[in-house]
Amino acid sequence: MKSSTEADFRAFVVSRWPRMLRTAHLLTGHHHDAEDLVQAALAKAYVKWERIQGADDPDSYVWRIMINANVDRLRRIRLREWLTTRFPESAGPDRADSVAERSAVLEALARLPAKQRAVVVLRYLEDRSESEVARLLGTGVGTVRSHTARALRKLREQPGLVPVSAMGERQP
C-alpha cells in the first residue's frame, strides 16, 4: 500500500474507532468481543482500502464489513459464553439503577437474532435512518421495517426492561 493511502487509512481508523467500538459493543454485548470485531473488520478493510476509498460512502462499506463479520462470528459460536459485568463493589456513588437498566438492555439485545439486533442498534442507538440501515445491511427498507417491528415486539416482551413513552419518560 502506498504511504499516502496508508496515511488515509490510519486517519480513517483514528476518526472512526470510538464509534465503531461502541456499535460493535452493542452488537456483541462484550467489550473484548467488540474490540476483536472492529479489528477484524478493519483488517479486511485494510486489504481493500484502495477500492473502499473510491466508493461513494467508505463509512457504509466498512460498517457493512463489520456487520457481516459479526454475523459470521455468531455462526461460528458453538458454545455460548456467559460473561458477567458484575465486579466486587468499590467505593463510589451508587449507580445500581443505571447498571441494572444497561444490563437488562444488553441482555435483551443478546436474545434477538443477529439481523434484528443489527437493525435496532443501527436505527436507535446509532441514530441512522431506515434507508441507511437498509444500505448497510444490503436489504430493502421494507425488510428493515419488518425486522424493526419484530425486534421491538420481542424487546417489549422482555421482563426487566423499563417502558419508555414517546416523551422519553419512564412509565410506572
FENRA-V793122 format. One record per backbone hydrogen bond with DSSP energy under -0.5 kcal/mol. CO is the residue of the C=O (numbers start at 1). NH is the residue of the N-H. If there is no record, write none. Layout:
co: <CO & CO>
nh: <NH & NH>
//
This chain:
co: <2 & 3 & 4 & 5 & 6 & 7 & 8 & 9 & 10 & 11 & 12 & 13 & 16 & 17 & 18 & 19 & 20 & 21 & 22 & 23 & 24 & 25 & 30 & 31 & 32 & 33 & 34 & 35 & 36 & 37 & 38 & 39 & 40 & 41 & 42 & 43 & 44 & 46 & 48 & 48 & 49 & 50 & 52 & 57 & 58 & 59 & 60 & 61 & 62 & 63 & 64 & 65 & 66 & 67 & 68 & 69 & 70 & 71 & 72 & 73 & 78 & 81 & 85 & 93 & 95 & 96 & 97 & 98 & 99 & 100 & 101 & 102 & 103 & 104 & 105 & 106 & 107 & 108 & 109 & 113 & 114 & 115 & 116 & 117 & 118 & 119 & 120 & 120 & 121 & 121 & 122 & 129 & 130 & 131 & 132 & 133 & 134 & 134 & 140 & 141 & 142 & 143 & 144 & 145 & 146 & 147 & 148 & 149 & 150 & 151 & 152 & 153 & 154 & 155 & 158 & 161 & 163 & 165 & 169>
nh: <6 & 7 & 8 & 9 & 10 & 11 & 12 & 13 & 14 & 15 & 16 & 17 & 20 & 21 & 22 & 23 & 24 & 25 & 26 & 27 & 28 & 29 & 34 & 35 & 36 & 37 & 38 & 39 & 40 & 41 & 42 & 43 & 44 & 45 & 46 & 47 & 48 & 49 & 51 & 52 & 53 & 54 & 55 & 61 & 62 & 63 & 64 & 65 & 66 & 67 & 68 & 69 & 70 & 71 & 72 & 73 & 74 & 75 & 76 & 77 & 80 & 83 & 87 & 95 & 99 & 100 & 101 & 102 & 103 & 104 & 105 & 106 & 107 & 108 & 109 & 110 & 111 & 112 & 112 & 117 & 118 & 119 & 120 & 121 & 122 & 123 & 124 & 125 & 125 & 126 & 128 & 133 & 134 & 135 & 136 & 137 & 138 & 139 & 144 & 145 & 146 & 147 & 148 & 149 & 150 & 151 & 152 & 153 & 154 & 155 & 156 & 157 & 158 & 158 & 161 & 163 & 171 & 168 & 165>
//
